[in-house]
Amino acid sequence: MRGKLSKLLEMPMEIFTEVACYMTPEDLMNLARTSAGLRELLMSKSSKRVWEAARTVQATIPPCPSDLSEPQYADLLFGKGCSVSVLVRP
């Protein structure tokens, strides 16, 4: 990763995690989209606590459904794509 964001992955993981816990799920989704390194880190199972904390930052978000991961749930709520397919019959 190049540029200013490369410093995020150079800091101790405990500090990055502490900072990330104050972000909203939408912020985490946007951050994960900035580089492969941040995507790998934020989409890993070890980041579950960060996503759970982010959900509590935005207190109006209901708990994550059991059939979705925290990042999947955030993408469902804040993603720009549509995850519903429609079958059109002639």
C-alpha distances in whole Angstrom, upper triangle without the diagonal:
4,7,9,7,5,9,10,9,11,14,16,16,20,19,16,19,21,19,18,22,23,21,23,22,21,19,17,17,16,13,12,12,9,6,7,7,9,11,12,13,15,16,18,21,21,19,23,24,21,22,26,26,24,27,29,28,29,33,34,32,34,33,31,33,33,32,29,26,24,21,24,26,24,23,27,28,25,23,24,26,29,29,33,35,38,41,43,46,49
4,7,7,6,9,11,11,12,15,18,19,22,20,18,21,23,20,20,24,24,22,24,24,23,20,19,19,17,14,15,14,11,9,11,10,12,14,15,16,18,20,21,25,24,22,26,27,24,25,28,28,26,29,31,29,30,34,35,33,36,35,33,36,36,35,32,29,27,24,27,29,26,25,29,29,26,25,26,27,31,32,35,37,40,43,45,48,50
4,6,6,8,10,12,12,15,18,19,22,20,17,20,22,19,19,23,23,21,23,23,22,19,18,19,16,14,15,15,11,10,13,13,13,16,17,17,19,21,23,26,25,23,26,27,24,25,28,27,25,28,30,28,29,33,34,33,36,35,33,36,37,36,33,30,28,25,27,29,26,26,29,29,26,25,26,28,31,32,36,38,41,44,46,49,51
4,5,6,8,10,11,12,16,17,19,17,15,18,19,16,16,20,20,18,21,21,20,17,17,18,15,13,15,15,11,11,14,13,13,16,18,17,18,21,22,25,24,22,25,25,22,23,26,25,23,26,28,25,27,30,32,31,34,33,32,35,36,36,32,29,27,24,27,28,25,25,29,28,25,25,25,28,31,33,36,38,42,45,47,50,52
4,5,6,8,9,11,14,14,17,15,12,15,17,14,13,17,17,16,18,18,17,14,13,15,12,9,11,12,8,8,11,10,9,12,14,13,14,17,19,22,20,18,21,22,18,19,23,22,20,23,25,23,24,28,29,28,31,30,28,31,32,32,28,25,23,20,23,25,22,22,25,25,22,22,23,25,29,29,33,35,39,42,44,48,50
4,5,6,7,9,13,13,16,15,12,15,17,15,15,19,20,18,21,21,20,17,16,17,15,12,13,13,10,9,11,9,9,12,13,13,14,17,18,21,20,18,22,22,19,21,24,23,22,25,27,25,27,30,32,30,33,32,30,33,33,33,29,26,24,22,25,26,24,24,27,28,25,24,25,27,31,31,35,37,41,43,46,49,52
4,5,5,7,10,12,14,12,10,14,15,13,14,18,18,17,20,21,21,17,16,18,17,13,14,16,13,12,14,11,11,15,15,14,15,19,19,22,20,18,22,22,19,21,24,22,21,25,26,24,26,30,32,30,33,32,31,33,34,34,30,27,25,23,26,28,25,25,29,29,26,26,27,30,33,33,37,40,43,46,48,52,54
4,5,6,9,9,11,9,7,10,12,10,10,14,15,14,17,18,18,14,13,15,14,10,12,14,12,11,13,10,8,12,13,11,12,15,16,19,17,15,18,18,15,17,20,19,18,21,23,21,23,26,28,27,29,28,27,30,30,30,27,23,21,19,23,24,21,22,26,25,23,23,25,27,30,31,34,37,40,43,46,49,52
4,6,8,8,11,10,8,11,13,12,12,15,17,16,19,19,19,16,14,16,16,12,12,14,12,11,11,8,7,11,11,9,11,14,14,17,15,14,17,18,15,17,21,20,19,22,24,23,25,28,30,28,30,29,27,30,30,30,26,23,21,19,22,24,22,22,26,26,24,24,26,28,31,31,34,37,40,43,46,49,52
4,7,8,11,10,9,12,14,14,14,18,19,19,22,22,23,20,18,20,19,15,16,18,16,14,14,11,11,15,14,12,15,18,17,20,17,17,20,20,18,20,23,22,22,25,27,25,28,30,33,31,33,32,30,33,33,33,30,26,24,23,26,28,26,26,30,30,28,28,30,31,34,34,38,40,44,47,50,53,56
4,6,8,7,7,10,11,11,12,15,17,17,20,21,22,19,17,20,19,16,16,19,17,16,17,13,12,16,16,13,15,18,18,20,17,16,19,18,16,19,21,20,20,23,24,23,26,28,31,29,31,30,29,32,32,33,29,26,24,22,26,27,25,26,30,29,27,28,30,32,35,35,39,41,45,48,50,54,57
4,5,5,6,9,10,11,12,15,17,18,21,21,23,20,18,21,21,17,18,21,19,18,18,14,14,17,16,13,15,18,17,18,15,14,18,16,15,18,20,19,19,23,23,23,26,28,31,29,31,29,28,31,31,32,29,25,23,22,26,27,25,27,30,30,28,29,31,33,36,36,39,42,45,48,51,55,57
4,5,5,6,8,10,10,12,15,16,19,19,21,18,15,18,19,16,15,19,18,17,17,13,12,15,13,10,12,15,13,14,11,11,14,13,12,15,17,16,17,20,21,20,23,25,28,26,28,26,24,27,27,28,25,21,19,19,22,24,22,24,27,27,26,26,29,31,33,32,36,39,42,45,48,51,54
4,6,5,6,9,10,11,13,15,18,19,21,19,16,19,21,17,18,21,21,20,20,16,15,17,16,13,13,17,15,16,12,11,14,12,11,15,16,14,16,19,19,19,22,24,27,25,27,25,24,27,27,28,25,22,20,20,23,24,22,25,28,27,26,27,30,32,34,34,37,40,44,47,50,53,56
4,5,5,6,9,10,12,13,17,18,20,17,15,19,19,16,17,20,19,19,20,16,14,17,17,14,14,18,17,18,15,13,16,14,12,15,17,15,15,19,19,18,21,23,26,25,27,25,25,28,28,30,27,23,21,20,24,25,22,25,28,27,26,27,29,32,34,34,37,40,44,47,50,53,56
4,5,5,6,9,10,11,14,15,17,14,12,15,16,12,13,16,16,15,16,13,11,14,14,10,11,14,14,16,13,11,14,12,10,13,15,13,13,17,18,16,19,22,25,23,25,24,23,26,26,27,24,21,18,17,21,22,19,21,24,24,22,23,26,28,31,31,34,37,40,44,46,50,53
4,5,5,6,9,10,13,14,16,14,11,15,16,13,13,17,17,17,17,15,12,14,14,10,10,13,13,13,10,8,10,9,6,10,12,10,11,14,15,14,17,19,22,21,22,20,20,23,23,24,21,18,15,15,19,19,17,20,23,22,21,22,25,27,30,29,33,35,39,42,45,48,51
4,6,5,7,10,13,14,17,14,13,17,18,15,16,20,19,20,21,18,15,17,18,14,13,16,16,16,13,11,13,10,8,12,12,10,11,14,14,13,16,18,21,20,22,21,21,24,25,27,24,20,17,18,21,21,19,22,24,23,22,24,27,29,31,31,35,38,41,44,47,51,54
4,5,6,7,11,13,15,12,11,15,15,12,14,17,17,18,19,17,14,16,17,14,13,16,17,18,15,12,14,12,9,12,14,11,10,14,14,12,15,18,21,20,22,22,21,25,26,27,24,21,18,17,21,21,18,20,23,22,20,22,25,27,30,30,33,37,40,43,46,49,52
4,5,5,8,10,12,9,7,11,12,10,11,15,15,16,17,15,11,13,15,11,9,13,14,15,13,10,11,10,6,8,11,9,8,11,12,11,13,16,19,17,20,19,18,22,23,24,20,17,14,13,17,17,14,17,20,19,17,19,22,24,26,26,30,33,36,39,42,46,49
4,6,8,9,12,10,9,13,14,13,14,17,18,19,20,18,15,16,17,14,11,14,15,15,13,10,10,8,5,7,8,5,5,9,9,8,11,13,16,15,17,16,16,20,21,23,20,17,13,14,17,16,14,17,20,18,17,20,23,25,27,27,30,33,36,40,43,46,49
4,7,10,12,10,10,13,14,13,15,18,18,20,22,20,16,18,19,16,14,17,18,19,17,13,14,12,9,10,11,7,6,10,9,7,10,12,15,15,17,17,18,22,23,25,22,19,15,16,19,18,15,18,20,18,17,20,22,25,27,27,31,34,37,40,43,47,50
4,7,8,6,7,10,11,10,12,15,15,17,19,18,14,15,17,15,12,15,17,18,17,13,14,12,9,9,11,8,5,9,10,7,9,12,14,14,17,17,17,20,22,23,20,17,14,13,16,15,12,15,17,15,14,16,19,21,24,24,27,31,34,37,40,43,46
4,5,5,6,9,10,11,12,14,16,18,20,19,16,16,18,16,13,15,17,18,18,14,14,13,10,8,10,8,5,6,8,6,6,10,11,10,13,14,14,18,20,21,18,16,12,12,14,13,9,12,14,12,10,13,16,19,21,21,24,28,31,34,37,40,43
4,5,5,6,9,10,10,13,15,17,18,18,14,13,16,15,11,12,15,15,16,12,12,12,9,6,9,9,5,6,9,8,8,11,12,10,12,12,12,15,17,18,14,12,9,8,10,9,6,9,11,9,8,10,14,16,18,18,21,24,27,31,34,37,40
4,5,5,6,9,10,11,13,16,17,18,14,14,17,16,12,13,17,18,19,15,15,15,12,10,12,12,9,9,12,11,10,13,13,11,14,15,14,17,20,20,16,15,11,10,11,11,7,8,10,8,6,8,11,14,16,17,20,23,26,30,32,36,39
4,5,5,6,9,10,11,14,16,16,12,12,16,14,11,13,16,18,18,14,15,15,12,10,13,12,9,11,13,11,11,15,16,14,17,18,17,20,22,22,19,17,13,11,14,14,10,11,14,12,10,11,13,16,19,20,23,27,30,33,35,39,42
4,5,5,6,9,10,12,14,13,9,9,12,11,8,10,13,14,14,11,12,12,9,8,11,11,8,10,13,12,12,16,17,15,17,17,15,18,20,20,16,14,11,9,12,12,9,10,13,13,11,11,14,16,19,19,23,26,29,33,35,39,42
4,5,5,6,9,11,13,13,10,9,12,12,8,9,13,15,16,12,13,15,12,10,13,14,11,12,15,14,14,17,18,15,17,17,15,18,19,19,15,13,11,7,10,10,7,7,11,11,8,8,11,13,16,16,20,22,26,29,32,35,38
4,5,5,7,10,12,13,10,10,13,13,11,12,16,18,18,15,16,18,14,13,16,16,13,15,18,16,16,19,19,18,20,21,19,21,23,23,19,17,14,11,13,14,11,10,13,13,10,9,11,14,17,18,22,24,27,31,33,37,39
4,5,5,8,10,10,7,8,11,10,9,11,14,17,16,13,15,16,13,12,16,16,13,15,18,16,17,20,21,19,22,22,20,23,24,24,20,17,15,12,15,16,13,12,16,16,13,13,15,17,20,21,25,27,30,34,36,40,42
4,6,7,8,8,5,4,8,8,6,8,11,14,14,12,14,15,12,12,16,16,14,16,19,18,18,21,22,20,22,21,19,21,22,21,18,15,13,10,12,14,12,11,15,15,13,12,14,16,19,19,23,25,29,32,34,38,40
4,6,8,10,8,6,10,11,10,10,14,17,18,15,17,19,16,15,19,19,16,18,21,20,20,24,24,21,24,23,21,23,24,23,19,17,15,12,14,16,13,11,15,16,13,11,12,14,17,18,22,24,27,30,32,36,38
4,7,9,7,7,11,12,11,13,16,19,19,17,19,21,17,17,21,21,18,20,23,21,22,25,26,24,26,26,24,26,27,26,23,20,18,15,17,19,16,15,19,19,16,15,15,17,21,22,25,27,31,34,36,39,42
4,5,5,6,9,10,11,12,14,18,18,16,19,21,18,18,22,22,20,22,25,24,24,28,29,26,28,28,25,27,28,27,23,20,19,16,18,20,18,17,20,21,19,17,18,19,23,23,27,28,32,35,37,40,43
4,6,5,6,9,10,10,12,16,16,15,18,20,18,18,22,22,21,23,26,25,26,29,30,27,29,28,25,26,27,25,22,19,19,15,17,20,18,17,21,22,20,18,19,20,23,23,26,28,32,34,36,40,42
4,5,5,6,9,10,11,15,14,13,17,18,16,17,20,21,20,22,25,24,25,28,30,27,29,27,25,27,27,26,22,19,18,16,18,21,19,18,22,23,21,20,22,22,25,25,29,31,34,37,40,43,45
4,5,5,6,8,10,13,13,11,14,16,13,14,17,17,16,19,21,20,22,25,26,24,25,24,22,24,25,24,20,17,16,13,16,18,16,16,20,20,18,17,19,21,24,23,27,29,33,36,38,42,45
4,5,5,6,8,12,13,11,13,16,13,13,17,18,16,18,21,21,21,24,25,22,24,23,20,22,22,21,18,15,14,10,13,16,14,13,17,18,16,15,17,18,20,20,24,26,29,32,35,38,41
4,6,5,6,10,10,10,13,15,14,14,17,19,18,20,23,22,24,26,27,24,25,24,21,22,22,21,18,15,14,12,14,17,16,15,19,20,19,18,20,20,23,22,26,27,31,34,37,40,43
4,6,5,9,8,7,11,12,11,12,15,16,15,18,20,20,22,24,26,23,24,22,20,22,22,21,18,14,14,12,15,17,16,16,19,21,19,19,21,22,25,24,27,30,33,36,39,42,45
4,6,8,8,6,8,10,8,8,12,13,12,14,17,17,18,21,22,19,21,19,16,19,19,19,15,12,10,8,12,13,12,13,16,17,16,15,18,19,22,21,25,27,31,34,37,40,43
4,7,8,7,8,12,10,9,13,15,14,15,18,19,19,22,23,19,20,18,15,17,17,16,13,9,9,7,9,12,11,11,15,16,16,15,18,18,20,19,22,24,28,31,34,37,40
4,5,6,8,11,11,11,13,15,15,17,19,20,21,23,25,21,22,19,16,18,17,17,14,10,10,9,12,14,14,15,18,19,19,18,21,21,23,22,25,27,31,33,36,39,43
4,5,6,9,10,10,12,14,15,16,18,20,21,22,24,20,20,17,15,16,14,15,12,9,9,10,12,14,15,16,18,19,20,20,23,23,24,22,25,28,31,34,37,40,43
4,6,7,9,10,12,13,14,16,18,19,21,22,24,21,22,19,16,18,17,18,15,12,11,12,15,16,16,18,20,21,22,22,25,26,27,25,29,31,35,37,41,43,47
4,5,5,7,9,10,11,13,15,16,18,19,21,18,19,17,15,17,17,17,14,11,9,9,13,14,13,15,18,18,18,19,22,23,25,23,27,29,33,36,39,42,45
4,5,5,6,9,10,11,13,14,16,17,19,16,16,13,11,14,13,14,12,8,7,8,11,12,12,14,16,17,17,18,22,23,24,22,25,28,32,34,38,41,44
4,5,5,6,8,10,11,12,15,16,18,16,16,13,12,15,15,17,15,11,9,11,14,14,14,17,18,18,19,20,24,25,26,25,28,31,34,37,41,44,47
4,6,5,6,9,10,11,13,15,17,15,16,14,13,17,17,18,16,12,9,10,14,13,12,15,17,17,17,18,22,23,25,24,27,30,34,37,40,43,46
4,5,5,6,9,10,11,13,15,12,13,11,10,13,14,15,12,9,6,7,10,10,8,12,14,13,13,15,19,20,21,21,24,27,30,33,36,40,43
4,5,5,7,9,10,11,13,11,11,9,9,12,13,15,13,10,7,10,12,11,10,14,15,14,15,17,21,22,23,22,25,28,31,34,38,41,44
4,5,5,6,9,10,13,11,13,11,12,15,17,19,16,14,10,12,15,14,12,16,17,16,16,19,22,24,25,25,28,31,34,37,40,44,47
4,5,5,7,9,11,10,12,12,12,15,17,19,16,13,10,11,14,12,10,13,15,13,13,15,19,21,23,22,25,29,32,35,38,41,45
4,5,5,7,8,6,8,8,9,13,15,17,14,12,9,10,12,10,8,12,13,11,12,15,18,20,21,21,23,27,30,33,36,39,42
4,5,5,8,7,9,9,11,15,17,19,17,15,12,14,16,14,12,16,17,14,15,18,22,24,25,24,27,30,33,36,39,42,46
4,6,9,9,12,12,14,18,20,22,19,18,14,15,17,15,13,16,17,15,15,18,21,23,25,25,28,31,34,37,40,43,47
4,6,6,10,11,13,16,19,21,18,17,14,15,16,14,11,15,15,12,12,16,19,21,22,23,25,29,31,35,37,40,44
4,6,8,10,13,16,19,21,19,18,15,17,18,15,14,17,17,14,15,18,21,24,24,24,26,30,32,36,38,41,45
4,6,10,12,15,18,20,18,18,15,17,17,14,13,16,15,12,13,17,20,22,22,22,23,27,29,33,35,38,41
4,7,8,11,15,16,14,14,12,13,14,10,10,13,12,9,11,14,17,19,19,19,21,24,27,30,33,36,39
4,7,9,12,14,13,14,12,14,14,10,11,14,13,11,13,16,19,20,20,19,20,24,26,29,32,35,39
4,6,9,12,11,11,9,13,13,9,11,14,13,12,15,17,21,21,21,19,21,25,27,30,33,36,39
4,6,8,7,7,6,10,9,6,9,12,11,11,13,15,19,19,19,17,19,22,25,28,31,34,37
4,6,6,8,9,11,10,8,11,13,11,12,15,17,20,19,18,16,17,20,23,25,29,31,35
4,6,8,9,12,11,10,13,15,14,15,18,19,22,22,21,18,19,22,24,27,30,33,36
4,7,10,12,10,9,13,14,12,15,18,18,21,19,18,15,16,19,21,23,27,29,33
4,6,8,6,6,10,10,10,12,14,14,18,17,16,13,15,18,21,24,27,30,33
4,6,5,6,9,10,10,12,14,14,18,17,17,15,18,20,24,26,30,33,36
4,5,5,6,9,10,11,12,13,17,17,18,16,19,22,25,28,31,34,38
4,5,5,6,9,10,10,10,14,14,15,14,18,20,24,27,30,33,37
4,5,5,6,9,10,9,13,12,13,11,14,17,20,23,26,30,33
4,5,5,6,9,9,13,13,13,12,14,18,21,24,27,30,33
4,5,5,6,7,11,12,13,13,16,19,22,26,28,32,35
4,5,5,4,8,9,10,10,13,16,19,23,26,29,32
4,6,6,9,8,8,8,10,14,17,20,23,26,30
4,6,9,10,10,11,13,17,19,23,25,29,32
4,7,9,11,12,14,18,21,24,26,30,33
4,6,8,9,13,16,18,22,24,28,31
4,7,10,12,15,17,21,23,26,29
4,6,9,11,14,17,19,23,26
4,6,8,11,14,16,20,23
4,7,10,13,16,19,23
4,7,10,13,16,19
4,7,10,13,16
4,6,10,13
4,6,10
4,7
4
